[in-house]
Each structure stands twice: as structure tokens, then as C-alpha cells.
Amino acid sequence: MKTQLISAAHADAIALACEVVRAGGLIAFPTDTLYGLGCDPHMPSALQKVYAAKGRSMTKAIPVLISHPDQLVGLVSGLPERTSRLMQEWWPGALTLVLPKHPGLPKDLTPYPGLAVRMPDHPVALSLLDQTGPLAVTSANLSDYENPRDAEGVLSQLDGTVDLILDGGQLSGGQASTIVDCLGKEPKLLREGPIPFSEILERWYAK
């Protein structure tokens, strides 16, 4: 496979990315935290390509990115009480919520009861997700390697395993999102990130 790298600002960039996704291919694109490696979350063959490209263990679930809460339909089986508070406060942004997964999702996406979902705060990512719908997205790097902050770094690690890279320039962030498990009665911190868990708890329990 020859990996194509194109400016995210190119007039045909989003349309080309949509074609790749519909064909079951892999794309890499900038988000507000890291460059992401994405595919159709409902297509097992594409999900398996993500694991293969990264050398990632299939026991690790793949998060899903959305551009609007309406896209949660078909992804989750319901919204736990008070999760809407967190969405209103920090979406779009660096907060990933683990929600009850829809029973129709492939086991290759997640073998667990929950699905990690986030709405990124980046114009390229949001424009892309508006057109493709939800995407299964993990960091665009080889497992246990450094997360690239630019498209050339992505290419150096994933050349030949990803179909298309949208070049959004150098990312200033680089810190992965805060992950909060919302499956129980109380939220649980799974990974520290840019949003302090103390602020999440404060919003959760606010009257």
C-alpha cells in the first residue's frame, strides 16, 4: 500500500477521506489532542487493520469520535444519569466518556460493556466527522512509540499501513484526553488528562 499525504486544507481532502473510510481503509488526521488513526467503527475488517497497523493488542478497545451528540445513536444503549452535564461542559474537548455500548457493535471495536466516546475540539476533525459519521479512532502511532505531533511523524511510523494522512500541521497539545468511566452510579477516573477529575466530580454532583 502507498500512503497518500495531503493537506487537510485541500479542497478535496475531506471527500477523499470519506471515500477511504467507506472503502474500509484507514485515515490519519489531526485532533485537539493527538493525530488520530481512524476507520468505520461498524466494519470489523477495517478495525482489524487498525490493530495490525499499530501492532496493538486486540484486548484493548478502540474509542469512537463524534462531531455531535446525535451521533451517539447506534453507538450507546443509553446515557447514564448526569453524563449530559459532562458533555455540555467539556464537549467538544479533551474528555472521553465510557458509556454503555450498543449491542450491535462489533466485538473488534470493544469486547467490554462500555464504549469510550469523545467529541474533539478541532476544526478538521469535526468537519471530517460531520461527513463520515462516527469514527473508531486511536492514536496514530505504533504501539509503545511516541505520539507524533505532525503528519510527517505519522508517516514515519505508519507509512504503508494507512491509506491517507490529512496534514493539519504541528499540534501544540500532545496530551491524551481525560477518560472517565460513567457506567456505574459514580464516575471513575481511568486516565488523567488535561481536565482535572476534581472538576468533573464537581460538575457531576452539582445541584
C-alpha positions in Angstrom: 0.0 0.0 0.0 1.2 3.5 -0.8 0.2 6.0 1.8 -1.1 9.3 0.5 -0.4 12.5 2.4 -2.5 15.6 1.6 -3.0 18.9 3.3 -6.2 19.0 5.4 -6.9 22.4 3.9 -7.0 20.9 0.3 -10.4 21.3 -1.3 -10.8 17.6 -1.8 -9.3 16.4 1.5 -12.5 15.6 3.4 -14.2 14.0 0.3 -11.1 11.8 -0.3 -11.1 10.8 3.4 -14.7 9.8 3.2 -14.0 7.6 0.2 -11.2 5.8 2.1 -13.4 5.2 5.1 -16.4 3.9 3.0 -14.0 1.5 1.3 -12.8 0.1 4.6 -9.5 1.9 4.6 -7.6 3.8 7.3 -7.1 7.5 7.6 -5.0 9.6 10.0 -6.0 13.2 10.9 -5.3 15.9 13.5 -7.4 16.3 16.6 -7.2 18.7 19.5 -5.0 16.2 21.5 -3.1 14.0 19.1 -3.1 12.8 15.5 -5.7 10.0 15.3 -5.8 6.8 13.2 -9.4 6.2 12.2 -11.8 3.9 10.4 -15.5 2.9 10.2 -16.5 1.6 13.7 -19.1 -0.8 12.2 -16.6 -2.5 9.9 -14.7 -5.4 11.5 -12.2 -5.8 8.7 -11.3 -2.1 9.0 -11.0 -2.4 12.8 -8.6 -5.3 12.4 -6.5 -3.2 10.0 -6.1 -0.6 12.9 -4.8 -3.2 15.3 -2.4 -4.6 12.6 -1.1 -1.1 11.6 -0.3 -0.2 15.2 0.8 -3.6 16.4 -1.9 -3.1 19.1 -3.3 -5.9 21.3 -6.9 -6.7 20.4 -7.8 -6.8 24.1 -7.6 -3.0 24.0 -10.8 -1.3 22.9 -10.8 1.5 20.3 -12.5 4.8 21.2 -15.0 6.5 18.9 -15.0 10.1 18.0 -18.2 12.0 17.1 -19.0 15.6 15.9 -22.4 15.9 17.6 -24.3 14.1 20.4 -26.9 13.0 17.8 -24.2 10.6 16.5 -24.4 8.6 19.8 -27.5 6.8 18.3 -26.4 3.3 17.4 -23.2 3.6 19.5 -24.6 3.6 23.0 -27.6 1.8 24.6 -28.4 4.8 26.8 -26.9 7.7 28.6 -26.3 7.2 32.3 -27.7 9.8 34.6 -25.8 13.1 34.7 -23.4 12.3 31.8 -25.2 15.0 29.8 -23.8 17.5 32.3 -20.2 16.5 31.4 -21.0 16.6 27.7 -22.4 20.1 28.0 -19.4 21.3 29.9 -16.5 19.7 28.1 -17.6 18.6 24.6 -16.1 19.4 22.3 -12.9 18.9 24.3 -10.4 16.6 25.9 -12.8 14.4 27.8 -13.5 10.8 26.9 -16.6 9.2 28.4 -17.1 5.5 28.8 -20.8 4.8 28.1 -22.9 1.6 27.8 -22.2 0.2 24.3 -24.9 -0.6 21.8 -25.2 -4.4 21.5 -24.9 -4.3 17.7 -21.3 -3.0 17.7 -18.5 -5.3 16.5 -16.5 -7.0 19.3 -13.4 -5.9 17.4 -14.3 -2.3 18.5 -14.6 -3.2 22.1 -15.0 -6.6 23.9 -16.2 -4.7 27.0 -19.6 -3.4 28.2 -18.5 0.2 27.7 -17.6 2.3 24.7 -15.2 5.2 25.0 -16.6 8.3 23.2 -15.3 11.8 22.7 -16.1 14.9 20.7 -12.8 16.5 19.6 -12.3 20.3 19.6 -10.5 20.6 16.3 -12.0 22.1 13.0 -10.5 19.4 10.7 -11.7 16.5 12.9 -15.2 18.0 13.3 -15.5 18.7 9.6 -14.4 15.1 8.8 -16.8 13.6 11.4 -19.7 15.6 10.1 -19.2 13.9 6.7 -18.1 10.4 7.7 -20.2 10.0 10.8 -18.6 8.4 13.9 -15.1 7.0 13.5 -13.2 4.5 15.6 -10.0 6.4 16.4 -6.9 5.6 18.3 -3.5 7.5 18.4 -1.7 7.4 15.0 1.5 5.7 16.2 2.9 2.3 16.6 2.1 0.8 20.0 4.5 1.9 22.7 6.1 4.5 20.4 5.9 8.3 20.9 2.7 10.0 19.6 3.6 12.1 16.6 2.7 15.8 16.7 2.8 16.3 12.9 1.8 14.4 9.8 5.4 13.6 8.9 5.8 11.9 12.2 2.7 9.8 11.5 4.1 8.9 8.1 7.4 7.8 9.5 5.7 5.3 11.8 2.7 4.2 9.7 3.9 4.5 6.1 2.4 1.7 4.0 -0.3 0.7 6.6 -2.5 3.7 6.4 -4.2 4.8 3.2 -4.4 8.6 3.8 -3.0 11.2 6.1 -4.5 14.6 6.4 -1.8 17.1 7.2 -3.1 19.6 9.8 0.3 20.9 10.7 2.1 20.8 14.0 -0.1 20.1 17.0 0.6 22.2 20.1 -1.2 19.8 22.6 0.1 16.3 22.6 -1.6 15.2 25.8 -4.2 12.5 25.6 -7.7 13.1 26.9 -9.0 12.5 30.4 -11.0 9.3 30.4 -13.9 8.8 32.8 -16.0 5.6 33.3 -19.7 6.5 33.6 -21.1 3.0 33.7 -21.6 3.0 37.5 -23.5 5.2 39.9 -20.4 7.3 40.4 -17.8 8.4 37.7 -14.4 6.7 37.9 -11.2 8.2 36.6 -9.5 5.8 34.1 -6.8 8.1 32.8 -5.6 11.5 33.9 -5.6 14.2 31.3 -6.0 17.9 30.6 -9.3 18.1 32.6 -8.8 17.6 36.3 -11.0 14.8 37.8 -11.9 17.1 40.7 -13.7 19.5 38.3 -15.5 16.6 36.7 -16.7 15.4 40.1 -17.8 18.9 41.0 -19.9 19.2 37.8 -21.3 15.7 38.3 -22.6 16.4 41.8 -23.6 20.0 41.3 -27.2 20.7 42.3 
